[in-house]
Amino acid sequence: MYTLMHKNDVVLVVNEEGKVTVINEAKIPFDFRHYKEVSYEYWLNWMKRRFSTLTRTYMSQLYKQRRVGRSNEAIINDSGGISPVDLFWIQTEKTSHTWDSLQVLRDESLATARVSLTGELDKSYNIFREKPKDHISIFTTKGAFPKAILRGHLLKKGDNAEYEISAYKLGYRLGVNVAKAEMSDEGIVACELFTNDKKSLAHMIEFIYPFNENSSDTVHEDAYKKLSHSKSFKQQLEVLYMFNYIVTNTDMHEENFGVLYDTETFEVTEVAPAFDFNSAFEVWGDNSVFYEWVYDNLPVFVNNNSEFVKRLESINKILQEIPYLSSEQKQSVADRARYLLSLCSATTQLQPSNTFNKK
């Protein structure tokens, strides 16, 4: 039997026969809000989505260090299925976790962080007799390359992780809400988590799509339509798109942006800060679907956000202070910024396009 919890509240129960009983409809995950009833199939899909990165680099070493198997049940028994971005967790008949106990030992193990980032087992204890006493959320952390969660930060190593710092510093100078990132003395990038007990993240795929709908080709258009009821949300999303355009982020898919919501009311409060820039600053540009729709609608976004566009006039000076980028990468950012500036004369009567034209 599984019991889905949100902090100390029971949300739903799944019995041995696969029957799902919703106890607190007001606090069910956004994934389930697309349906009138929650079926066992939807529960399994939610579990699959939550533990979707079990093939991440060094995960085999992590299983060994924590002495758990690869099944969802084994991981839940070990970690409570806790995540760094929301307050959901899972109870089974074999676990004795409480919300308080999960919080006390959440993501505090240096040993776990070390093996997650390097694959090197901690030699300070015998893994066959002793297991780290923390409750980890690395099992539910998205992404394929080495990373760890430690003391309120997402740690990244290699695979152009330093671009997180470049994007943060550039975004900060341009007035864009970007996840804060800095380099540690050990050469590990630490991205500050922007979720806490009062606000959680819903990835855009959770927020707008049912489980059985594969609409990633139109995710940015669909997100824009979904959030356009609010002028504030609309502008936040437009700035997010323009920023990802000028840094050529080729990996802004449906799980790499989202919304923040109040953990008590589940009311969406803002578009989440921009994050995940390992694949950004591509000199040769990008022809992904993201740019097909966004490129078509850049004139609309530019004319709706004059303050952001005005800051682009200083892009060359700003880029002089941005680390880890080559001269070619800085030139690419400057060229794209100048293109946005050239759109300032476009008519303000333009409306977002509903067509897809290859660029």
Buried (B, 14 or more C-beta within 10 A) or exposed (E): EBBBBBBEEBBBBBEEEEEBEBBEEEBBBBBBBBEEEBBEEBBBBBBEBBBEBBEBBBBEBBBEBBBBEEEBBBBBBBBBBBBBBBBBBBBBEEBEBBBEEBBEBBBBBBBBBBBBBBBEBBEEEEBEEEBBEBBBBBBBBBBEBBBBBBEBBBBBBBBBBBBBBBBBBBBEBBEBBBBBBBBEEEEBBBBEBBBEEEBBBBBBBBBBBBBEEEEBBBBBBBBBEBBEEEEEBBBBBBBBBBBBBBBBBBBBBBBBBBBBBEBEEBEBBBBBBBBBBBBBBBEEEBEBBBBBBBBBBBBBBBBBBEEBBEBBEEBEEBBEEBEBBEEEBBBBBBEBBBBBBEBEEEEEEBEBBEEEEEE
